[in-house]
C-alpha cells in the first residue's frame, strides 16, 4: 500500500524572488496645526490629536477621522 503524501513547510530561501513583502512603514505621526489633505473632504488643519483619531477642521466642517486612514496625507 502507498502512504499519502504529507504537506511539508519549507523555509524560504534568502535569494528567492518570492519572499514575503517588506514590512509596512510606520504610521505617519500628526501634530496639532499640521496641514493635511483628504480624498473626500479636501484641505484641512489638525485641531486635536487623540489616541486613535484626529479631529480635523476642513473649511466647511470638523471631522473626526480614525487612524490609520489611507485617504489622509500630511502636507
N, C-alpha and C positions, 0 to 999 in steps of 0.2 A: 504494500500500500504506500501511496505517496502522502507525504505530510504537506499541509497547506503552508504557503509562504507567509512569513511574518513581516510586517512593515518595520523597517529599520530607520531610525532617525540618524541622519548623517550630519556631521559637523560641517559648517560652511568653510570653504577654502578661502584663505586670505587674498588670493588673486582672482577670485570669481567675479565676473561682471554682474552676477545676480545676487549680490549681498543685500542685506536689508538697507532700506533708505537711511540716510543720516538722521540723527535726532533733530526734532524741530527746534528752531532758535527760541531763546527765552522770550516770554511775553513782553510786549512793549510796556514801559512804565509811563504813566501820565501824572502830571502835577497840575495844581490849580493855575489858571491863566494860560495853559497850553492851548494853542490854536489847533483845531482838528477839522477833518472833513469826513463826511459820512455819505455813503452812496444814495441814501434816501432823503436825508434832511439837509445836506449841503454843508456850508462852512459854519463852524461854531467855536465856542470857547468853553473850556472845562471850568466849572464853577465849584464843584465838590468832588472829592475823591473818597470813596467808601471802600470797604474791604474787597468787595467783589463787583462793584459797579461804579459808574461815573455819572454825574449829573452834568449835562452839557446844555449851554444856552445857545440855541440856534435863534436867529433874529426873531422868528415868529413864535417860538415855543421853547420850553425847557423839557428835556427828555432824559430819563434815567436809562442808561444802557448797561446791561450786564456784560462783564468781561469774561473771557476774550470775545471780541467781536471782529469778524473778518471784514466787515464793511466800514470800519473806522480806522483812520490813519492820522498820525500826528504830522503836522506841517513844520 
